[in-house]
């Protein structure tokens, strides 16, 4: 396997744009295939892994194992028929990075 610094793992249609942009990709059909790809990429020194959100929930425990390490950073990418998992994971990553969440304007009565 290529010693890519950035890679994308997901369903064929989810990683096609990453491949077109020159990013190393692994097309997976099952969570098991995606998990194996993530482990292999991490072992080979990959620093950023974009993971199709349909595999995010089934691989939540694996992703959690890598959160305590500086690398790889595993980021969910939205897919057709999004479950909202990617948005929730991005919010959690943002909260971890800045130490606080951002209030939804609708909860705060709007801006202003």
Buried (B, 14 or more C-beta within 10 A) or exposed (E): EEEBEBBBBBBEEBBBEBBEEEBBBBBBEEBEBBBBBBBBBBEEEBBBBBBBBBBBBEBEEBBEBBEEEEEBBBBBBBBEEEEEBBEBBBEEBEEEEEEEEEEEEEEEEEEE
